Amino acid sequence: MKKILVTGSNGQLGRAINQIYKAKTQWELINTDVAQLDITSIDKTMDLVREVKPYAIINCAAHTGVDACETDEDNAFRINAIGPRNLSIAAAKIGAKMIHISTDYVFDGKANQPYVETDMTNPQGAYGRTKLAGENFVKAFADKYFIIRTAWLYGEGNNFVKTMLKLSDTRDKVTVVSDQFGCPTSTKELAKMIAYLLPTDNYGLFHGTCEGSCSWADFAKEIFRLAGRPTVVEYITTDQYLTAVAARPSYSVLENSMLKLTAGFTFADWEEAIKVYMEKDL
C-alpha cells in the first residue's frame, strides 16, 4: 500500500481528497494539519517525512486570508513559501512526488483572455507574491512535482456558496461585485484531477479549474436559482465594495491548457459542478 501525506487535510480540498481516496484501497492517506505538522519548520517536516516515507506529498496547507496576508506578509511567506520549500526538500530526499496547490493570484488580473501556464506572472498583493514564491521553491527543490493553480474553490467548509445562502436566509437582496471574473471550481473536481495526475510522470505546472467563467455576481445568481431562493442579486463594482484591504484581480480566468494537451483530462463546466455540489454535497 502506497502512502500519501496530505497537509492542510482539514481544509476544503483536503477533505475532498480524502473522499476521493476513500474507495482506493491501494492508497493510505496520512492526514496532517497545523497541529500535527508545522510545515514552516524544516526539521519537523523532514522528521515526519522520513518517518512516513510517503509515495507522494499533497500540499493543501496555505494562508488563504487575502486581506490578512496583506497585513502580515512575513507570516504568509512562512506558510505559503517556506512551507512548500521544506516539503519539497523533504520529498526530494526520499524520492517522493510533490503536489502543490497554487492560485490565480499569481497573475495581475488585467488580461482580456484566459491565462495559460506560460503567461507572465505579476502578483499584485502579498497573497499572490507569497504563493508565487512557493511555486518557485517547489520548482527549485522538488525533483518530481505537480504545481496546480486553481481558483474560486468551494467544497466541504466555509466558502462563497455557503456565505450567499446564509445571507439569503435573512435578506431579500444581496450586493455582489460584478466586475471580477473567474472560474468557480468544485474541490471534488480538483481532487479528481489530483488523483488522475498523481500516479503519472507527467510533471510540471498546470492550471486546474472548472470550465467556463462568470462574475461573482453571476455566480451568486446561479446559486440562488439552484436553491430556489427569491433573493435578488444587486450588481456592484469593486470600487463600491469598500471592505477589502487587498486588491482582487478583475480577471483571473484560467485555461487548463497543459492538462488538456498532455493529460487529456477535462474538468466539468462550472454550471454543472455547482449543480452537483448543491444537489449532493451541500
C-alpha positions, 0 to 999 in steps of 0.5 A, a space after each residue: 500500500 502506497 502512502 500519501 501525506 496530505 497537509 492542510 487535510 482539514 481544509 476544503 480540498 483536503 477533505 475532498 481528497 480524502 473522499 476521493 481516496 476513500 474507495 482506493 484501497 491501494 492508497 493510505 492517506 496520512 492526514 496532517 494539519 497545523 497541529 500535527 505538522 508545522 510545515 514552516 519548520 524544516 526539521 519537523 517536516 523532514 522528521 515526519 517525512 522520513 518517518 512516513 516515507 510517503 509515495 507522494 506529498 499533497 500540499 493543501 496547507 496555505 494562508 488563504 486570508 487575502 486581506 490578512 496576508 496583506 497585513 502580515 506578509 512575513 507570516 504568509 511567506 512562512 506558510 505559503 513559501 517556506 512551507 512548500 520549500 521544506 516539503 519539497 526538500 523533504 520529498 526530494 530526499 526520499 524520492 517522493 512526488 510533490 503536489 502543490 496547490 497554487 492560485 490565480 493570484 499569481 497573475 495581475 488580473 488585467 488580461 482580456 483572455 484566459 491565462 495559460 501556464 506560460 503567461 507572465 506572472 505579476 502578483 499584485 498583493 502579498 497573497 499572490 507574491 507569497 504563493 508565487 514564491 512557493 511555486 518557485 521553491 517547489 520548482 527549485 527543490 522538488 525533483 518530481 512535482 505537480 504545481 496546480 493553480 486553481 481558483 474560486 474553490 468551494 467544497 466541504 467548509 466555509 466558502 462563497 456558496 455557503 456565505 450567499 445562502 446564509 445571507 439569503 436566509 435573512 435578506 431579500 437582496 444581496 450586493 455582489 461585485 460584478 466586475 471580477 471574473 473567474 472560474 468557480 471550481 468544485 474541490 471534488 473536481 480538483 481532487 479528481 484531477 489530483 488523483 488522475 495526475 498523481 500516479 503519472 510522470 507527467 510533471 510540471 505546472 498546470 492550471 486546474 479549474 472548472 470550465 467556463 467563467 462568470 462574475 461573482 455576481 453571476 455566480 451568486 445568481 446561479 446559486 440562488 436559482 439552484 436553491 430556489 431562493 427569491 433573493 435578488 442579486 444587486 450588481 456592484 463594482 469593486 470600487 463600491 465594495 469598500 471592505 477589502 484591504 487587498 486588491 482582487 484581480 478583475 480577471 483571473 480566468 484560467 485555461 487548463 491548457 497543459 492538462 488538456 494537451 498532455 493529460 487529456 483530462 477535462 474538468 466539468 463546466 462550472 454550471 454543472 459542478 455547482 449543480 452537483 455540489 448543491 444537489 449532493 454535497 451541500 
